Amino acid sequence: MDFAELNPTPARANEFSPAENSDQFDAWAKRNDHWLRQTRPKSRRAKRERNKEPLILCGHGVSLNIDRGRLTIRDGLTHHPQERVTYQFFPGDLALPPRIIMLDGSGSLSFDVLAWLSEQNIPLMRIDWKGEVVSVIGGSGFAQVSERVRWQLETRNDPERRLEFCCDLIAEKLRSSLRTLNGVLPPSSGQALAAARAEAGIDLLASRNVRTVEDVRAIEANAAAAYFNAWRDVPLAWRARWKYPVPDEWLTVGSRRSTSRGRSATNRNATHPVGAMLNYAYAALRSRIHIEAASEGYDPRRGIMHHDRDDTQAFVYDLIEPRRPIADAAVLEFIRTTSFSGADFVLRSDGVCRLAPQLARKVASLGMAA
């Protein structure tokens, strides 16, 4: 089975190459190698400690096969020269990752791998270049607990219970946003305004002085506008801009919204590095929540606040709301303490920004930890 079969819009190989000249190829290789070193484990597990870290794969030519009962994984190529890493796991191995994430790229796996992953209860998730979860396969699958699914359906179908759920959910998101605003961002008028709006929203939701879910959404949107506006002036540090130039808009975080040519404003198809990083972090977090919800017996499709979504992750979009600001904090701290290079990103002809594969691996690990 080719990974391209699991991705309806596979990326072209040349979109991974920043330019055709040797200087930029060298920079691309050096930066990918830099981020690859950043994602290697910093410490070893205790001898009898089970692995808690997901295995994140990227690049071209990834392969997963079963060799004499062992799962053999070969990571992909993202630059040259690169030493390819091979992982081998026996059934029941303490080193087995709790989940495997494939970031875009290409490769193949066998049907035997799916059966092996199911037996070991390890899900395999694929995230495309836009930071969207396009598939969740393997693992033990969805085994619903009837009482929990019944609770989802009854809460969704009862207007009062649904409204109460939404009020509690968004209030917790705003409390989480406050922790990010106060803990990561430096003091500023924008930060103070965002904190004030979050506090006002929390008080309004706690008073239950809201009549509809649309009122809750309006409170959330009002707070979110100030929240992301408080990010706008956070600077990004760039290395050797004279050699690898970037747009002036990339010197600060700027707006969360992005517009690529021919499309309306949207958070997808990010035109700014921070937007692209947030998309990857959110996708990794969604994949984790999807597995958690299913393993606890909930139906990921039965959303309550997001019940009108026509996809398989409506309940996941509910559960992710309070945890988005945690992923935000990780990404904000990362960009405030990191010097980037123009070679870390590809700016496509339509203005969409893509992350270098090894940088995407690093950012996905931030989202998985949220």
NORRATA-V688184 format. One record per pair of residues at least 6 apart in sequence whose ideal C-beta (glycine too) atoms are under 8 Angstrom apart, sorted by the first residue. I is the first residue (numbers start at 1). J is the second residue. D is the distance in whole Angstrom. If there is no record, write none. Layout:
# NORRATA-V688184
i,j,d
I,J,D
I,J,D
This chain:
# NORRATA-V688184
i,j,d
1,108,6
1,109,5
1,110,7
1,111,7
2,106,7
2,107,7
2,108,5
3,10,8
3,62,7
3,102,6
3,105,7
3,106,6
3,107,5
3,108,7
3,109,7
3,126,7
4,10,4
4,106,6
6,126,5
6,134,7
6,135,5
6,137,7
7,104,8
7,126,6
7,128,6
7,134,6
7,135,8
8,134,7
9,128,7
10,106,7
11,104,6
11,105,8
11,128,8
11,129,5
13,60,7
13,106,8
15,129,8
15,346,6
15,348,7
15,354,7
16,60,8
16,78,7
16,346,7
16,357,7
17,25,7
17,28,7
17,346,8
18,24,5
18,25,8
18,27,8
18,28,5
18,342,8
18,343,6
18,346,6
19,25,7
23,243,8
24,244,7
24,343,7
27,243,8
27,244,6
27,341,7
27,342,8
27,343,4
28,79,6
28,343,5
28,356,7
29,79,4
29,80,6
29,81,7
29,82,8
30,343,7
31,341,5
31,343,5
31,344,5
31,356,6
31,358,8
31,359,7
32,78,5
32,79,4
32,82,8
32,356,5
32,357,7
32,358,4
32,359,8
33,79,7
33,82,7
33,358,7
34,358,8
35,344,8
35,356,7
35,358,4
35,359,5
35,361,7
35,362,5
36,78,8
36,82,8
36,358,5
36,361,8
38,362,5
39,56,7
39,358,7
39,361,5
39,362,5
39,365,6
41,53,7
45,51,6
45,94,8
45,95,8
48,94,7
49,94,7
50,94,5
50,96,8
51,94,6
51,95,5
51,96,6
51,97,6
51,98,7
52,98,6
53,97,6
53,98,8
54,97,5
54,98,6
54,99,5
54,100,7
54,101,6
54,288,8
54,365,8
54,368,5
55,73,7
55,87,7
55,97,4
55,99,8
55,100,5
55,101,7
56,100,8
56,101,5
56,103,6
56,361,5
56,364,5
56,365,6
56,368,8
57,73,7
57,75,5
57,76,6
57,100,7
57,101,7
57,102,5
57,103,7
57,105,7
57,107,8
58,75,8
58,76,6
58,78,6
58,102,7
58,103,4
58,104,7
58,105,5
58,357,4
58,358,7
58,360,6
58,361,5
59,75,7
59,76,3
59,77,5
59,78,4
59,105,5
59,357,5
60,76,5
60,77,5
60,78,8
60,105,5
60,106,5
60,107,7
61,74,7
61,76,5
61,77,6
61,106,7
61,107,6
62,73,8
62,74,7
62,75,6
62,76,4
62,102,6
62,105,6
62,106,7
62,107,3
62,108,8
63,72,8
63,73,7
63,74,5
63,107,5
63,108,6
63,109,7
64,71,7
64,72,7
64,73,5
64,100,8
64,107,8
64,108,8
64,109,4
64,110,7
64,113,5
64,124,8
65,71,8
65,72,5
65,109,7
65,110,6
65,112,8
65,113,7
66,72,7
66,110,7
66,112,4
66,113,6
66,116,5
67,88,8
69,90,7
69,91,7
70,88,5
70,89,6
70,90,6
71,87,8
71,88,7
71,89,5
71,113,7
71,116,6
71,117,8
71,120,8
72,86,7
72,87,7
72,88,5
73,86,7
73,87,4
73,88,8
73,89,8
73,100,8
74,84,6
74,85,8
74,86,5
74,87,8
75,84,6
75,85,5
75,86,7
75,87,8
76,84,8
76,105,5
76,106,7
76,107,6
76,357,8
77,84,7
78,105,8
78,356,7
78,357,4
78,358,6
79,358,8
89,95,6
89,96,5
91,116,8
91,119,7
91,120,6
92,120,8
96,120,6
96,122,6
97,122,7
98,122,7
99,122,6
99,123,5
99,124,8
99,125,7
99,139,8
99,287,7
99,288,7
99,291,6
100,117,8
100,122,6
100,123,7
100,124,5
100,125,7
100,138,8
101,124,8
101,125,5
101,126,8
101,127,6
101,284,7
101,287,6
101,364,6
101,368,8
102,124,7
102,125,7
102,126,5
102,127,7
103,127,5
103,280,8
103,357,7
103,360,5
103,361,6
103,364,6
104,127,7
104,128,6
104,129,5
104,357,7
104,360,7
105,357,7
109,124,8
113,138,8
114,124,8
114,137,6
114,138,6
117,123,7
117,124,6
117,137,8
117,138,3
117,139,6
118,138,6
118,139,6
118,140,6
118,141,7
121,139,6
121,140,5
122,138,6
122,139,6
123,136,6
123,137,7
123,138,5
123,139,3
123,291,5
124,136,8
124,137,5
124,138,4
124,139,8
125,133,6
125,135,7
125,136,5
125,137,8
125,287,4
125,290,8
125,291,8
126,133,7
126,134,5
126,135,5
126,136,8
127,133,6
127,134,7
127,280,7
127,283,5
127,284,7
127,287,7
127,364,7
128,134,5
129,354,6
130,268,6
130,269,6
130,270,8
130,279,6
131,268,8
131,270,8
131,276,7
131,278,8
131,279,3
131,280,4
131,281,8
131,282,7
131,283,4
132,268,7
132,279,8
132,283,6
133,283,5
133,286,5
133,287,5
133,290,7
133,313,7
136,287,7
136,290,6
136,291,7
139,291,7
140,295,7
141,294,8
142,294,5
142,299,7
142,300,7
143,294,8
143,297,7
144,297,6
144,298,7
144,299,6
145,296,7
145,297,3
145,298,8
148,296,7
148,297,5
148,298,5
149,297,7
149,298,7
149,299,5
149,302,7
152,298,6
152,299,6
152,302,4
152,304,6
152,315,7
153,302,6
154,161,7
155,161,5
155,162,6
155,165,6
155,304,5
156,162,6
156,302,7
156,303,7
156,304,5
156,307,5
162,213,7
162,304,6
162,305,8
163,210,7
163,211,8
163,212,7
163,213,6
163,216,7
164,208,8
165,304,5
165,305,7
166,213,5
166,216,5
166,304,7
166,305,5
167,205,5
167,206,8
167,208,7
167,210,6
167,216,6
168,205,8
169,305,6
169,318,6
169,321,6
169,322,7
170,201,7
170,205,6
170,216,5
170,219,7
170,220,5
170,321,7
171,201,8
171,202,5
171,205,4
171,206,6
172,321,8
172,322,4
173,220,7
173,321,5
173,322,5
173,324,7
173,325,7
174,198,4
174,199,8
174,201,5
174,202,5
174,205,8
174,220,8
174,223,6
175,198,8
175,202,6
175,322,8
176,322,5
176,323,7
176,324,8
176,325,4
176,326,6
177,194,8
177,198,5
177,223,7
177,227,5
177,325,4
177,328,8
178,195,6
178,198,5
178,199,7
178,202,8
179,325,7
179,329,7
180,325,4
180,326,7
180,328,5
180,329,4
180,332,7
181,191,6
181,194,5
181,195,5
181,198,7
181,227,7
181,230,6
182,195,7
183,329,7
184,328,8
184,329,5
184,332,5
184,333,6
184,336,7
185,191,5
185,230,6
185,231,7
185,234,7
185,332,7
188,230,7
188,233,7
190,226,7
190,229,6
190,230,4
190,232,7
190,233,7
191,230,5
193,226,5
193,229,8
193,230,7
194,223,7
194,226,4
194,227,5
194,229,7
194,230,4
196,226,8
197,222,6
197,223,5
197,226,4
197,227,8
198,223,5
198,226,8
198,227,7
200,223,8
201,219,5
201,220,7
201,222,7
201,223,5
204,210,7
204,219,6
205,216,7
205,219,6
210,216,6
210,219,7
213,305,7
216,305,8
228,255,7
228,256,4
231,253,4
231,256,7
231,274,8
231,332,7
232,252,6
232,253,6
232,254,6
232,255,7
233,252,6
233,253,7
234,252,6
234,253,5
234,332,7
234,335,7
234,336,7
235,251,7
235,252,5
236,250,6
236,251,6
236,252,7
236,253,7
236,273,7
236,274,7
236,335,6
236,340,6
237,338,7
237,339,4
237,340,7
238,246,6
238,250,8
238,251,7
238,339,7
238,340,6
238,341,7
238,342,7
239,339,5
239,340,7
239,341,5
240,341,7
240,342,8
241,342,7
243,342,8
244,341,6
244,342,3
244,343,5
245,342,6
246,342,5
246,345,8
247,347,8
249,272,7
250,272,6
250,273,6
253,272,8
253,274,5
253,335,7
254,272,6
254,274,7
255,272,8
256,267,6
256,275,6
256,278,8
257,265,5
257,266,7
257,267,6
258,265,7
258,266,7
258,267,7
258,269,7
258,270,5
258,271,4
258,272,6
258,275,5
259,265,5
259,266,7
259,271,7
259,351,8
260,269,5
260,271,6
260,350,5
260,351,5
260,352,5
261,350,5
261,351,6
262,350,7
263,269,6
267,275,7
267,278,8
267,279,7
268,279,7
269,350,8
269,352,5
270,276,4
270,278,8
270,279,6
270,352,7
270,353,5
271,351,5
271,352,6
271,353,6
272,353,6
273,340,7
273,344,8
273,345,6
273,353,6
273,355,7
274,331,7
274,335,6
275,353,7
276,345,7
276,353,5
276,354,7
276,355,5
277,331,5
277,334,8
277,335,7
277,355,7
277,363,5
278,327,7
278,328,7
278,331,6
280,355,7
280,360,6
280,363,5
280,364,5
280,367,7
281,327,5
281,330,7
281,331,5
281,363,6
281,364,7
281,366,5
281,367,3
281,370,7
282,320,7
282,324,7
282,327,6
282,367,6
283,364,7
283,367,7
284,363,8
284,364,4
284,365,7
284,366,8
284,367,3
284,368,5
285,320,6
285,323,6
285,324,8
285,327,5
285,367,4
285,368,7
285,370,5
286,313,7
286,316,6
286,317,8
286,320,6
287,368,8
288,367,8
288,368,6
289,316,5
289,319,5
289,320,5
289,323,7
290,300,5
290,313,6
290,316,5
292,319,8
293,300,5
293,315,6
293,316,6
293,319,6
294,300,6
298,315,6
299,315,7
300,312,6
300,313,6
300,314,7
300,315,5
300,316,5
301,311,8
301,312,5
301,313,7
301,314,6
301,315,7
302,314,7
302,315,5
303,309,6
303,314,3
303,315,5
303,317,6
303,318,5
304,315,7
304,318,5
305,317,8
305,318,5
305,321,8
306,314,5
306,315,8
306,317,4
306,318,6
307,314,6
308,314,8
309,317,6
323,370,6
326,370,4
327,366,7
327,367,5
327,370,4
330,366,4
330,367,7
330,369,7
330,370,6
331,363,7
331,366,6
334,363,7
334,366,6
343,356,7
344,355,7
344,356,5
344,359,5
345,353,6
345,354,7
345,355,6
345,356,7
345,359,8
346,353,7
346,354,4
346,356,7
347,353,6
347,354,8
348,354,7
355,363,7
